[in-house]
Amino acid sequence: MFARLARLWAGRASSSHRSTHGEDAHVTSLVIGLGNPGPEYAETRHNVGQMVVEELARRGASSLSVSKKTHTRTATVRLAGEAVVIGVPMSYMNVSGGPTSSLAKYHSVAPTDVVVVHDELDIPFGTVKIKRGGGSGGHNGLKDVTKALGTPDYVRVRVGIGRPPGRMEAAAFVLKPFSSVERKELPFLVDDAADAVEAILASGLEAAQMRFHTKG
C-alpha cells in the first residue's frame, strides 16, 4: 500500500492541473465517464467511470456544470498540459451515446480523440486496462456510444470491477454498491484510472498501455 501511495503522490506532483477558462482554449480531447444519473446510482459499480471523471475535475481544480445543449455535466480543464473537455452524460447508461456525441460535436472533437472511461466485468477488480476500438463486450453504454459516434475507434479506459459472485446476474451486480472490502481499495482504483487517462493524453496510447498493462 505504501508503494501505491508513493506512486499516486508522485504522479500528481509531476502533472500540471488547473482549470481552463474562456473560449480561446483549443480543446484537444474529450474524456467521458459512463454511469447512471441520480444519487441512488452514485456509489454503484456501473458508475465507476463517472467517479474517475469527478477525480479528473478535482485534479483540474474544477467542477462539472450542467450543459443543457449537450445533456451532460461538463468542464474544460488542463490535464497533461492540454485543454481537455471532461464530462458525464445526464442520461441513463444505455443511452449514453447521444450526450457523448453532442459534446464531441459541440467542441469539434473527432471520435478518435474521445476517451471513454467505463466499468469492465471481464477485468479483475482493481485493474485498469486501455485499448482503442473493439466490440462492446455486452456493455450497453459502449454499444450506444459506438452507434452515436459512428465508429468503435475511440479509446477506452476499462476499469475492472470483476465478475458477479455465484449465480448473480451481471445486470444486478453492476447496479450494486461496491463491497466494504472493495470500498477500501476503490480510491486507489479511481486514482489509477485517472492516471491512465492522463498518461494517454501526455504520452499517447501505446506508452500508456505499456505503463498500465505491465504493472505488477
N, C-alpha and C positions, 0 to 999 in steps of 0.2 A: 504493500500500500504506500509506503514512504517513497518508493521509486516512482509510483504513478503520480503522487502529489508533486514530486520534484519535476517530472516531465510536464505536468499541467502548468505549473507556475513558470517554468522556463519557456514554454510555448507562448504563454500570454505576454511575458516580458519582451519577447522578440518580435511581437506583432504590433502594427500600427492600427489603433482602433479609435475612430472618432466619427461623430455624425457628419453627414454631408448635407448641406443646406443649399437651397437655390436651384434654379432651373438650368444653370450653366454646366453643372457637373455631367460629364459624359459617362453614362451607365454602361458597364461592360458585360454584366451578367445578372441573372435573376436566380435567386435561391428561394424555393418554395418548400414549406414544411406541411406535409399532409396530416389530416386528422379530421375530427368532427367538432362542430361548434357547440358551445354551451358548457356550463360548469359540471354537468353530470358526466361528461366525457373527458374532462381536462386531464385527469390523472390515469387514464387508461392506456394500455399498451399501444392501441391504434393511434394514439396522439403523440407518440414519441418524436415524430418528425416536427410537429409544432413546438415541442419543448426545445428542440435544437435551434429552431429559428428564434425563439424567445431568448435563448442564450446568446445567439449572434447579435440580436438587438442590444442586449446588455453590454456585450463587448464593444459594440459600436456607440455606446453612450446614448442610446436612443430608445424609443418605444414604438410599438406598432399602432398606427392610426387607421381608422376606417376609411376606405376608399369606396364610395358608393358606385363610382363609374365601373370599377372592376370587381366589385363584390368580394373584396379582400380586406385584410388588415395588413398594412404595409409600412415600410420605412426605407429610406435610402441612407446607407451607411458606408463608411470607408473601411474595407477589410483587405488585408494584404496589399495595401497601397492603392486599391482601386475603388471607384464608386460602384456600389453593388446594391441592387434592389432586393430586399428580403420581404417575404410575405407569407401569409397563410390564407387559404380560401375560407370564406364565411359560409360556404355551402357544406353539405354533408360529404363524407369521403367519396361515395360512389359517383358524385357529380363534381369532382374537383377540377375537371378539365376546363370548363368554361371560364372560371375565375383565373386559372393559371394562364390560359391563352390570352385572355383580355389584358392581364397585367403585362405579359410579354409584349403584346402589340402596342400597348399604351407607351411603353418605354423603348420601343423599337429594338427589342432583344430577340435575336434569332433563336429558334428552338434548340439548336446545338449549343447555345450558351446558357441554357436553362439547367439548373441543378435541382433535382427533386430529392428531398430527404424523407424517408418513409420507413415504417416498421417492416421487418422481414422475418417470417416464420421459419424459413429454411436456414437461418444462421443462428448459432447458439447465443443466448443472452450474454451481453457484454462485449460482443464482437461487432466491428464495423467493416464493411466491405464496400468497394467502389467499382462501378462499371458504367460504360456507355452503351445504350441500346439494349436490345433483347426483348423478351416477352414480358408479360405482366406477372407470370407465376401465380395466377389466380387472385392477384391483388386488384380489386375493382377500382381503387383510386388511380393506380398506374394505368389501368386499361382506359379509363376515361381521359386521363391526361394525354396519352398517346393518340387517342381519337381526336381530341380537340387541337393538339399541336400538328396533327397530320403526319407525324413521324415518331418512331420509337427512339430516335438518335439523340436523346438528351442524356445528361449524366445523372446517375442515381447514387445517392449515399444510402446504403442499406444498413439499417440499424437492427441488429439481431435481438429478437425477443424470444426465440426458441419455440419449440413445438408444445401444444397443449398436453397436459398430463392425461393418462388413461384414455378414456373414450370421449373426452370433452371435444365438442365441435370447435373448429378453428374460429368460426364466426362468433361464438360465445367467448372464447379465450381472448381474442383481441380487444373485446369491449369490457374486459375486467381490469381493475387496477392492478398494478404490479404487487407482487407478494411483499411481505415485510422484509424478507431476506433480499429480494431484488431492489427494494427501495434504498437499501444501504449502499448499493453499488450504482444505482441509477444516475447520480450526479457525475460519476466518472464516465459512464457510457455517453451521457449527453455531451460532456466536455470533449470526449474522443471524437464524436460525430461532428461537433462544431470545428474541432481541429482539422478533421478530414476536409470539410468544406473550405476552410482557409488554405489548406495545402493544395487543393485543386486550383484555387484562384491564384495562389502565389507561384506554384511550380508546374502546374499542368497535371493532366490526368495520370499519365504513366508514372511520374515521380510520386504522386500521392498514393497510387496503388502499391508501388514498391515499399513505401513507408508503412502503410497500414496492413498490407497483406503478408508482410514478413515479420510483423511484430509478434514477439512471444508473450 
